[in-house]
């Protein structure tokens, strides 16, 4: 019976404080992560209101993409001609 009481005292004064400290080290970062995720979710919901005019953007950029493609094609053709003239 005395060993039972000694085991309970060891459990109460040694094991339980260690478990409490370790749980605190786990729960504190988890709470910070939870707060960060909530903030990201809240700000993401706010940002979705700014995405209303996104479908109109590709029509504005199509002309720019075509101009860049034409310029790049000309550049590649001239570099190819120079490399062919040099025999590379």
N, C-alpha and C positions, 0 to 999 in steps of 0.2 A: 504494500500500500504506500510505503514511503517513496518508492521509485516512481509511482504514479504521480505523486505530488511534485517530485523533482522534475519529472518530464513536463508537467503542466507549467511549472515556473519557467523552465527553459523555453518552452513554446511561447509563453506570454512575454518574456523580457528579451528574448534573443531573436526568435524566428519572425514573430509578427511585426516588429519594427523594420526588419530588413525587407519583408514583403511590402510593407507600406511605402518605404523609400523607393523600392523598385517600381511599384505601381505608379507612384508619383512621377518617376522619370519616364514612364510610358504614356501616362495620361496627359501630361503637360504638352508635349509636342503634338499629340493627337488633337488636342483642343486648338492649338495654333493652326494646324493644317485645316481643321474644320472651319475656323474663322476665315482663313484665306480662301477656301473653296466657296464659302458663302459670299465673300466680297467679289470674287471673280464671277460668280453666277449673277449677282446683282448688277455688276457693271456690264456683263454680257447682255443682259436683258435691256439695259439702257441703250447699248450700242445697236441693237437690232432696229431701233427706230431710225438710225442714220443710214440704214441699208435700203430704204425705200426707193431711192433713185438709182440703184446699181444696174438694173436692166437697161437703163438708158445709156450707160457708159460705153458698152462695146460699140455702139453705132458711132460714137465720137472718135474712138480710137482706131476704127477700121481704116480710115484714111491715112493715119500716121503709120500704121503697120504696113500698108501698101507702099508708102513712100520709102520707108526703111528697106523693105524687101527689094524694091527697084534699085536703090542705091547700092545695096549689098551685092546684088546680082551683077551690076556694072563693075564693081570693084573686083569681084572674084574673076570675072571674064578678063579684065585687064591684067590682073596678077597672073592668071593662067597663060595669057599671051606672052607676058614678059618671061615667065619661067620656060615656056616653050622656045622662045627666041634664044634664051641662054643655054638651052639643051639640058635642063635639069629634069 
